[in-house]
């Protein structure tokens, strides 16, 4: 079962990314992830755990069918549940490890233009990873 990324899925992924990456990130995680892998990992675990829940619900509604009283999962459902969060965790951790350190440096230096350029690029990398991973696995 191959899912095309339509506008509903696109905006859903963008919105959920914003919620999981910004709203669910604590102040301590945001301030300390550039210097502490503990806070970075806590942020990425919260982010990935939230994605795991959403992907599981998505798979339940779009990949699980009842046939003769037995629930069966269509091809690709297990891949989404297992590999989407795994790939997302790895990519998000690496991206935030690099960009949070760069952003912290630029902010402390007072280079606000390049700080915001870097924040925007960080988001572009996250969006690309989520959309490509979803497209490949779904």
C-alpha positions in Angstrom: 0.0 0.0 0.0 1.7 3.2 -1.2 0.4 6.4 0.3 0.6 9.6 -1.7 1.5 12.6 0.3 -1.5 14.8 -0.2 -2.1 18.2 1.4 -3.8 16.7 4.4 -0.8 14.5 5.1 1.6 17.3 4.3 0.0 19.8 6.7 -0.5 17.1 9.3 3.2 16.3 9.3 4.2 20.0 9.4 1.7 20.8 12.2 2.6 17.7 14.3 6.3 18.5 13.9 5.8 22.0 15.2 3.9 20.6 18.2 6.4 17.9 19.0 9.5 19.9 18.3 8.5 23.3 19.9 5.4 23.0 22.1 6.5 19.7 23.8 10.1 20.8 24.2 10.7 22.0 27.8 12.6 25.2 28.6 15.5 23.1 30.1 15.7 21.0 26.9 15.7 24.1 24.6 18.4 25.9 26.7 20.6 23.0 27.4 20.5 20.7 24.4 23.4 22.5 22.7 25.7 21.6 25.6 24.2 18.5 27.1 23.5 15.2 25.3 21.2 14.3 28.2 18.8 17.2 27.5 19.2 16.7 23.7 18.3 13.0 24.1 15.3 13.8 26.4 14.0 16.2 23.8 14.4 13.7 20.9 12.8 10.9 23.0 9.8 13.0 23.7 9.6 14.1 20.0 10.0 10.5 18.7 7.6 9.1 21.3 5.0 11.5 20.1 5.6 10.5 16.5 5.4 6.8 17.5 1.9 7.3 19.0 0.7 9.2 15.9 2.1 6.8 13.5 0.5 3.9 15.4 -2.9 5.6 15.2 -2.4 6.3 11.5 -1.5 2.7 10.8 -4.5 1.5 12.8 -6.9 3.5 10.7 -5.3 3.1 7.3 -3.5 -0.3 7.4 -5.6 -2.5 9.7 -8.6 -4.2 8.3 -11.0 -6.7 9.7 -11.4 -9.8 7.6 -13.7 -12.6 8.9 -13.5 -11.3 12.4 -9.7 -11.2 12.3 -7.7 -8.0 12.2 -5.0 -8.0 9.6 -2.4 -5.4 8.9 -1.7 -4.4 5.3 1.8 -4.5 3.8 3.9 -1.6 5.1 2.1 -1.1 8.4 4.8 -2.7 10.5 7.6 -0.8 8.6 5.9 2.5 9.5 5.5 1.5 13.2 9.1 0.3 13.5 11.2 2.3 11.1 9.5 5.7 11.0 10.3 6.4 14.7 13.7 4.8 14.5 14.8 6.8 11.5 13.2 10.0 12.9 15.1 9.5 16.3 18.5 9.1 14.6 18.0 11.9 12.1 16.5 14.4 14.6 19.2 13.7 17.2 22.0 14.2 14.7 20.4 17.3 13.2 19.7 18.9 16.5 23.2 18.0 17.8 24.8 19.9 15.0 22.4 22.8 14.6 21.8 23.5 18.3 25.6 24.0 18.8 25.8 26.2 15.7 22.7 28.2 16.8 24.1 28.7 20.3 27.4 30.0 18.9 25.6 32.4 16.5 23.2 33.6 19.2 26.0 34.3 21.7 28.0 36.0 19.0 25.1 38.3 18.3 24.8 37.1 14.7 21.0 37.0 14.7 20.5 37.0 11.0 22.6 33.8 10.6 21.1 32.4 13.8 17.6 32.6 12.2 18.9 31.3 8.9 20.3 28.3 10.8 17.1 27.7 12.7 15.2 27.8 9.4 17.6 25.3 7.8 17.2 23.0 10.9 13.5 23.0 10.3 13.9 22.3 6.6 16.1 19.3 7.4 13.5 18.0 9.8 10.6 18.5 7.3 12.6 16.8 4.5 13.4 13.8 6.7 9.8 13.3 7.9 8.3 13.6 4.4 10.9 11.4 2.7 10.7 8.8 5.5 6.9 8.7 5.4 6.9 8.5 1.6 9.4 5.7 1.4 7.8 3.6 4.2 4.1 4.1 3.5 
